């Protein structure tokens, strides 16, 4: 008589989703990813954890301040928890806490029920997600160096590209910019990061806090010639077949943006990104009406409702939301649906770790026909994939991500050795616990 071999059944710690409870929120801060990024982890009473991420350059306080709304709650009740914390988010990096927590909740819900996050969003719409490569140049940022960097990305299979093209390139070109006394002098000598964001940790650049319509800075004809010649040289080097977008024009008025856009129309650009702040809807509409280059914005917009003026006034041709600002994966999905309904294309902003990347990729996998591409900003960070244990060479292939069928985000474990090597605070703990963050009761209802 032959004995039947008994099949070993592993115990699923997340097999009791109705009894799952959040026990702690922890955050690991990293540097040079290429931005400063903060990975978030929700721990539970059943051993399974969910990963999220606070938006790059955002304060971790935005997430820790919400601990009292999380501890002891069932993470699978995503909508219920989000209804209680959504009011604490905001535009730009202020959306980072709420959004990062939502991603971690979705990761936990997917792991608890054994399905990938894209299945919770409506199911797989596409088999792989196209990436576009945002491109920086270290050292002398001339046309030759940028063209070489772009060609390197093409060689690795990226079929869409983006580069910066703005006033920072003109600071050393005599007569290229016109501005009130002291403004240009204040810009010179600032770090590139400061010129983009208007601040850096421990310092401020007040002149970069002045919105575009109020600086009275203009790109002169000489400056327009310089920028056009740069784009022409880059197009000659990489060809016209690959889509190429431009970003970070600088704090100039919309009229000046129109002058630049008209100069660049012949170079078949995919879009001009954030030419003025997103909340100047009428100005974005005027730019869109004045040029054939598509206008794009959205990475700093919190919640789908705040995209509606842009969509309804046809102020943009492409929206560019970030899952870590917009309010999380579900909110991003609804935002893309609204854009599709209005005939507007959707690309996704992403300058984050593999956690934020996979959250975006799951949404992109489930998104409708208007999704185009997901940004990738870490081409020059060799250890980026290694943040995920066993992830080296497995996340991105030929400029695409094939989202796995594994539960949640598909990230089983992060590599603490890699995190430790690249942590922001070299003297502090790898993971900061929310239990060490002071929490106080508050009357949080926003109506009487």
C-alpha positions as CSV (number, residue, x, y, z in Angstrom):
1,X,0.0,0.0,0.0
2,X,1.4,3.3,-1.1
3,X,1.2,6.2,1.4
4,X,0.0,9.5,0.0
5,X,2.4,12.3,0.5
6,X,0.8,15.0,2.7
7,X,1.0,18.5,1.2
8,X,2.5,21.0,3.6
9,X,0.2,24.0,4.0
10,X,1.8,27.2,5.2
11,X,-0.1,29.4,7.7
12,X,-1.1,32.7,6.3
13,X,-0.7,35.3,9.0
14,X,-3.0,37.6,7.2
15,X,-5.7,35.0,6.8
16,X,-8.0,36.7,9.3
17,X,-8.6,40.2,7.7
18,X,-11.6,40.9,9.9
19,X,-9.3,40.7,13.0
20,X,-6.4,42.7,11.5
21,X,-5.4,45.7,13.6
22,X,-2.7,48.4,13.0
23,X,-0.2,48.4,15.9
24,X,2.4,50.9,14.8
25,X,3.4,53.3,12.0
26,X,7.2,53.5,11.2
27,X,9.2,55.6,8.8
28,X,12.6,55.2,7.3
29,X,14.2,58.4,5.8
30,X,16.5,58.0,2.8
31,X,18.7,60.4,0.8
32,X,19.7,60.7,-2.8
33,X,17.0,58.5,-4.2
34,X,17.6,60.9,-6.1
35,X,15.4,63.0,-3.7
36,X,15.1,62.8,0.0
37,X,12.4,60.1,0.4
38,X,10.6,58.5,3.4
39,X,9.3,55.0,3.3
40,X,6.3,54.3,5.6
41,X,5.4,51.0,7.2
42,X,2.2,50.1,9.0
43,X,2.7,47.1,11.3
44,X,-0.2,44.9,12.5
45,X,-1.1,42.3,15.1
46,X,-0.8,39.5,12.6
47,X,2.8,40.1,11.5
48,X,2.0,41.4,8.0
49,X,2.9,45.0,7.2
50,X,1.9,47.4,4.6
51,X,4.3,49.8,2.8
52,X,3.6,53.3,1.8
53,X,5.7,56.4,1.2
54,X,5.6,60.1,2.2
55,X,6.1,62.4,-0.8
56,X,9.7,63.4,-1.6
57,X,11.0,66.4,0.5
58,X,7.9,66.3,2.7
59,X,8.0,66.3,6.5
60,X,7.3,63.0,8.1
61,X,5.2,64.9,10.6
62,X,2.4,64.9,8.0
63,X,2.2,61.1,8.5
64,X,3.0,60.7,12.2
65,X,0.4,63.3,13.2
66,X,-2.2,60.8,11.9
67,X,-1.2,58.0,14.2
68,X,-4.2,58.4,16.5
69,X,-6.5,57.7,13.5
70,X,-4.6,54.5,12.7
71,X,-3.6,52.6,15.8
72,X,-6.1,49.8,16.7
73,X,-8.0,50.2,13.4
74,X,-8.5,47.6,10.8
75,X,-6.4,48.6,7.7
76,X,-8.8,46.8,5.4
77,X,-11.4,49.5,6.1
78,X,-9.6,51.7,3.7
79,X,-12.5,54.0,2.8
80,X,-13.5,54.5,6.5
81,X,-10.0,55.4,7.6
82,X,-9.5,57.7,4.6
83,X,-12.8,59.5,5.4
84,X,-11.3,60.4,8.8
85,X,-7.9,61.5,7.6
86,X,-8.5,63.1,4.2
87,X,-9.2,66.5,5.8
88,X,-5.6,66.6,7.1
89,X,-4.0,66.6,3.6
90,X,-3.2,69.5,1.3
91,X,-1.6,70.5,-2.0
92,X,2.0,69.8,-2.7
93,X,4.0,67.9,0.0
94,X,1.2,68.5,2.5
95,X,-0.6,65.6,0.7
96,X,2.2,63.3,1.5
97,X,1.0,61.9,4.9
98,X,-2.5,61.1,3.9
99,X,-1.5,59.7,0.5
100,X,1.3,57.6,1.9
101,X,-0.9,56.1,4.5
102,X,-3.5,55.2,1.9
103,X,-0.9,53.4,-0.2
104,X,0.1,51.4,2.9
105,X,-3.6,50.6,3.7
106,X,-4.1,49.3,0.1
107,X,-0.9,47.2,0.4
108,X,-2.3,45.7,3.6
109,X,-5.7,45.1,2.2
110,X,-4.3,43.3,-0.9
111,X,-2.0,41.2,1.3
112,X,-4.9,40.3,3.7
113,X,-7.1,39.1,0.9
114,X,-4.4,37.7,-1.3
115,X,-4.9,40.0,-4.4
116,X,-2.7,42.6,-6.1
117,X,-3.7,46.2,-5.5
118,X,-4.6,46.7,-9.2
119,X,-7.3,44.1,-8.7
120,X,-8.8,46.3,-5.9
121,X,-8.8,49.1,-8.4
122,X,-10.9,47.3,-11.1
123,X,-8.5,44.7,-12.5
124,X,-5.7,44.5,-15.0
125,X,-6.2,46.8,-18.1
126,X,-2.7,46.5,-19.5
127,X,0.1,43.9,-19.1
128,X,3.0,46.4,-18.7
129,X,3.4,50.0,-17.8
130,X,5.4,52.3,-20.0
131,X,8.0,54.6,-18.2
132,X,9.3,57.9,-19.3
133,X,12.8,58.9,-18.2
134,X,13.2,62.3,-16.5
135,X,16.8,63.3,-17.2
136,X,19.3,65.3,-15.2
137,X,22.9,66.0,-16.0
138,X,25.7,66.3,-13.4
139,X,28.4,68.8,-14.1
140,X,28.3,71.1,-17.1
141,X,24.7,71.0,-18.4
142,X,25.3,71.8,-22.1
143,X,23.4,70.4,-25.1
144,X,26.0,67.7,-25.7
145,X,25.9,66.4,-22.2
146,X,22.1,66.3,-22.1
147,X,21.9,64.6,-25.5
148,X,24.3,61.9,-24.3
149,X,22.3,61.3,-21.2
150,X,19.0,61.1,-23.2
151,X,20.6,58.6,-25.7
152,X,21.8,56.5,-22.8
153,X,18.2,56.1,-21.6
154,X,17.0,55.3,-25.1
155,X,19.7,52.6,-25.2
156,X,18.1,51.1,-22.1
157,X,14.7,50.8,-23.7
158,X,13.0,54.0,-22.6
159,X,10.7,55.1,-25.3
160,X,9.7,58.5,-23.8
161,X,12.0,61.2,-22.3
162,X,11.8,64.5,-20.4
163,X,14.4,67.2,-19.7
164,X,14.6,70.5,-17.9
165,X,14.7,73.7,-20.0
166,X,14.6,76.8,-18.0
167,X,16.0,80.1,-16.9
168,X,18.7,78.5,-14.8
169,X,20.5,77.7,-18.0
170,X,20.6,81.4,-18.8
171,X,22.1,82.8,-15.7
172,X,25.6,82.9,-17.1
173,X,24.5,84.2,-20.5
174,X,24.8,87.9,-20.7
175,X,21.6,89.6,-21.8
176,X,19.5,86.4,-21.8
177,X,17.3,87.5,-18.9
178,X,15.7,90.7,-17.8
179,X,14.5,91.2,-14.2
180,X,14.2,93.9,-11.5
181,X,17.4,94.9,-9.7
182,X,18.8,92.1,-7.4
183,X,16.6,89.3,-8.7
184,X,19.1,87.7,-11.1
185,X,21.9,88.3,-8.6
186,X,19.9,86.5,-6.0
187,X,19.5,83.5,-8.3
188,X,23.1,83.2,-9.2
189,X,25.1,80.9,-6.9
190,X,22.0,79.0,-5.7
191,X,22.0,75.2,-5.9
192,X,19.9,73.7,-8.7
193,X,17.6,72.1,-6.1
194,X,17.0,75.6,-4.6
195,X,16.1,77.1,-7.9
196,X,13.6,74.3,-8.6
197,X,11.9,74.2,-5.2
198,X,12.6,77.6,-3.7
199,X,14.1,76.2,-0.5
200,X,16.5,73.6,0.9
201,X,16.7,72.1,4.3
202,X,18.1,74.7,6.7
203,X,17.8,77.6,4.3
204,X,15.4,79.6,2.2
205,X,15.5,81.3,-1.1
206,X,12.7,83.9,-0.6
207,X,12.9,85.2,-4.2
208,X,11.9,81.7,-5.4
209,X,8.7,81.9,-3.3
210,X,7.4,84.7,-5.6
211,X,4.8,83.2,-8.1
212,X,5.5,83.5,-11.8
213,X,3.2,86.5,-12.6
214,X,4.9,88.7,-10.0
215,X,8.6,88.3,-10.6
216,X,8.6,90.5,-13.8
217,X,11.5,88.3,-15.0
218,X,11.5,87.8,-18.8
219,X,13.5,85.7,-21.2
220,X,14.9,88.0,-23.8
221,X,15.2,87.3,-27.5
222,X,18.8,86.4,-26.9
223,X,17.7,83.9,-24.2
224,X,15.0,82.5,-26.4
225,X,17.6,82.0,-29.2
226,X,19.8,80.1,-26.7
227,X,17.1,77.8,-25.5
228,X,15.8,77.1,-29.0
229,X,19.4,76.3,-30.2
230,X,19.7,73.9,-27.3
231,X,16.5,72.0,-28.2
232,X,17.5,72.0,-31.8
233,X,20.9,70.5,-31.1
234,X,19.4,67.9,-28.8
235,X,16.7,66.9,-31.4
236,X,19.5,66.6,-34.0
237,X,21.3,64.2,-31.7
238,X,18.4,62.0,-30.5
239,X,16.1,62.3,-33.5
240,X,12.4,63.1,-33.7
241,X,10.9,59.7,-33.2
242,X,11.3,59.5,-29.5
243,X,8.8,61.7,-27.5
244,X,10.5,64.5,-25.5
245,X,8.9,66.7,-22.9
246,X,10.3,69.8,-21.1
247,X,10.0,71.0,-17.5
248,X,11.1,73.7,-15.1
249,X,10.9,76.7,-17.3
250,X,11.2,79.1,-14.4
251,X,9.3,81.9,-12.7
252,X,8.4,83.9,-15.8
253,X,5.0,85.2,-16.8
254,X,2.6,83.2,-19.1
255,X,3.2,85.7,-21.9
256,X,6.9,84.9,-21.9
257,X,6.0,81.2,-21.8
258,X,4.0,81.6,-24.9
259,X,6.9,83.2,-26.7
260,X,9.1,80.3,-25.8
261,X,6.5,77.7,-26.7
262,X,6.0,79.2,-30.1
263,X,9.7,79.1,-30.7
264,X,9.8,75.4,-29.8
265,X,6.7,74.1,-31.7
266,X,8.8,72.9,-34.6
267,X,10.7,70.4,-32.4
268,X,7.6,68.3,-31.7
269,X,7.6,68.3,-27.9
270,X,5.3,66.0,-26.0
271,X,4.4,68.7,-23.4
272,X,5.5,71.8,-21.5
273,X,5.2,71.1,-17.8
274,X,4.1,73.5,-15.1
275,X,4.8,76.6,-17.1
276,X,2.9,78.5,-14.4
277,X,1.5,77.3,-11.0
278,X,-1.4,74.8,-11.4
279,X,-3.9,77.1,-9.7
280,X,-3.7,79.8,-12.4
281,X,-6.2,77.9,-14.5
282,X,-7.0,80.8,-16.8
283,X,-3.4,81.5,-17.6
284,X,-2.8,77.8,-18.4
285,X,-5.8,78.0,-20.7
286,X,-4.3,81.0,-22.5
287,X,-1.0,79.2,-23.0
288,X,-2.9,76.1,-24.3
289,X,-4.8,78.3,-26.8
290,X,-1.7,80.0,-28.0
291,X,0.6,77.1,-28.8
292,X,0.4,73.6,-30.3
293,X,2.6,72.2,-27.6
294,X,0.5,70.3,-25.1
295,X,0.4,71.9,-21.6
296,X,0.8,69.6,-18.6
297,X,0.4,70.1,-14.8
298,X,-0.9,68.3,-11.7
299,X,1.9,66.9,-9.5
300,X,1.1,69.2,-6.7
301,X,-2.7,68.9,-6.7
302,X,-4.5,67.2,-3.8
303,X,-7.8,65.4,-4.5
304,X,-9.6,64.8,-7.8
305,X,-12.0,67.8,-7.3
306,X,-9.1,70.2,-7.7
307,X,-8.4,68.9,-11.2
308,X,-11.9,69.7,-12.4
309,X,-11.3,73.4,-13.2
310,X,-8.4,72.4,-15.4
311,X,-10.4,69.7,-17.2
312,X,-13.6,71.7,-17.6
313,X,-11.8,74.8,-19.0
314,X,-9.6,72.6,-21.2
315,X,-6.6,74.4,-19.7
316,X,-4.3,71.4,-20.1
317,X,-3.9,68.5,-22.6
318,X,-2.1,66.2,-20.1
319,X,-2.5,65.8,-16.3
320,X,0.4,64.8,-14.2
321,X,-0.7,63.7,-10.7
322,X,1.4,62.1,-8.1
323,X,0.0,59.2,-6.1
324,X,1.8,60.6,-3.0
325,X,0.1,64.0,-3.2
326,X,-3.3,63.4,-4.9
327,X,-4.6,61.3,-2.0
328,X,-3.4,57.8,-2.7
329,X,-4.2,55.1,-5.2
330,X,-8.0,55.2,-5.2
331,X,-8.0,59.0,-5.5
332,X,-5.5,58.8,-8.3
333,X,-7.7,56.2,-10.1
334,X,-10.8,58.5,-9.9
335,X,-8.7,61.4,-11.1
336,X,-7.6,59.5,-14.2
337,X,-11.2,58.5,-14.9
338,X,-12.3,62.1,-14.8
339,X,-9.5,63.1,-17.2
340,X,-10.5,60.3,-19.6
341,X,-14.1,61.5,-19.5
342,X,-12.9,65.0,-20.5
343,X,-10.6,63.7,-23.3
344,X,-7.4,64.6,-21.4
345,X,-4.3,62.3,-21.4
346,X,-2.7,61.2,-18.2
347,X,1.0,60.7,-17.3
348,X,2.0,60.1,-13.7
349,X,4.6,62.1,-11.7
350,X,7.0,59.8,-9.8
351,X,10.3,60.7,-8.2
352,X,10.2,58.2,-5.4
353,X,11.4,54.8,-4.1
354,X,10.2,51.5,-5.5
355,X,7.3,51.7,-3.0
356,X,5.8,54.9,-4.5
357,X,6.7,53.6,-7.9
358,X,4.8,50.3,-7.5
359,X,1.8,52.2,-6.0
360,X,1.8,54.3,-9.2
361,X,2.3,51.2,-11.4
362,X,-0.7,49.4,-9.9
363,X,-2.9,52.4,-10.7
364,X,-1.4,52.6,-14.2
365,X,-2.0,48.9,-14.7
366,X,-5.7,49.3,-13.9
367,X,-6.2,52.8,-15.6
368,X,-8.2,53.3,-18.8
369,X,-7.2,54.3,-22.3
370,X,-5.9,57.8,-21.5
371,X,-2.9,56.6,-19.4
372,X,0.3,57.2,-21.3
373,X,3.4,56.8,-19.1
374,X,4.8,56.8,-15.6
375,X,7.8,59.0,-14.8
376,X,11.1,57.4,-13.7
377,X,13.6,59.8,-12.1
378,X,16.2,57.4,-10.7
379,X,18.0,56.1,-13.8
380,X,21.3,57.3,-12.3
381,X,20.7,55.7,-8.9
382,X,22.3,52.2,-9.2
383,X,20.9,50.9,-5.9
384,X,17.3,52.0,-6.5
385,X,15.9,48.5,-7.2
386,X,17.9,47.0,-4.4
387,X,15.7,48.8,-1.9
388,X,13.3,45.9,-2.4
389,X,14.9,42.6,-1.3
390,X,15.7,40.6,-4.3
391,X,14.5,43.4,-6.6
392,X,17.7,44.1,-8.5
393,X,17.1,43.7,-12.2
394,X,13.5,42.6,-11.6
395,X,11.4,45.8,-11.4
396,X,12.2,47.7,-14.6
397,X,12.9,46.0,-17.9
398,X,13.3,47.7,-21.3
399,X,11.7,50.9,-20.0
400,X,8.6,49.2,-18.7
401,X,7.2,47.7,-15.5
402,X,5.3,44.4,-15.6
403,X,3.3,44.6,-12.3
404,X,3.4,41.2,-10.6
405,X,0.4,39.2,-9.5
406,X,1.7,39.0,-5.9
407,X,-0.6,40.4,-3.2
408,X,-0.7,44.1,-2.3
409,X,2.0,46.2,-4.0
410,X,4.0,43.0,-4.7
411,X,6.7,44.1,-2.3
412,X,7.3,41.3,0.3
413,X,10.3,42.7,2.0
414,X,12.6,45.7,1.9
415,X,16.4,45.3,2.3
416,X,17.3,46.9,5.6
417,X,21.0,46.7,4.7
418,X,20.5,48.9,1.7
419,X,18.2,51.2,3.7
420,X,20.8,51.5,6.4
421,X,23.5,52.4,3.9
422,X,21.5,55.2,2.4
423,X,19.6,56.5,5.4
424,X,19.3,60.3,5.9
425,X,20.1,60.4,9.6
426,X,23.3,58.4,10.0
427,X,23.2,58.6,13.8
428,X,19.5,57.8,14.3
429,X,17.5,54.6,14.2
430,X,16.7,53.0,10.8
431,X,13.0,53.0,11.5
432,X,11.4,55.8,13.5
433,X,8.3,54.6,15.4
434,X,5.1,56.6,15.6
435,X,4.9,55.5,19.3
436,X,7.6,58.0,19.9
437,X,5.6,60.8,18.4
438,X,3.5,62.8,20.8
439,X,-0.2,62.2,20.1
440,X,-3.0,64.3,21.5
441,X,-6.8,64.1,21.2
442,X,-8.4,66.7,19.0
443,X,-12.0,67.5,17.9
444,X,-11.4,66.9,14.3
445,X,-14.9,67.2,12.8
446,X,-14.9,69.9,10.1
447,X,-18.6,70.8,10.5
448,X,-21.0,71.8,13.3
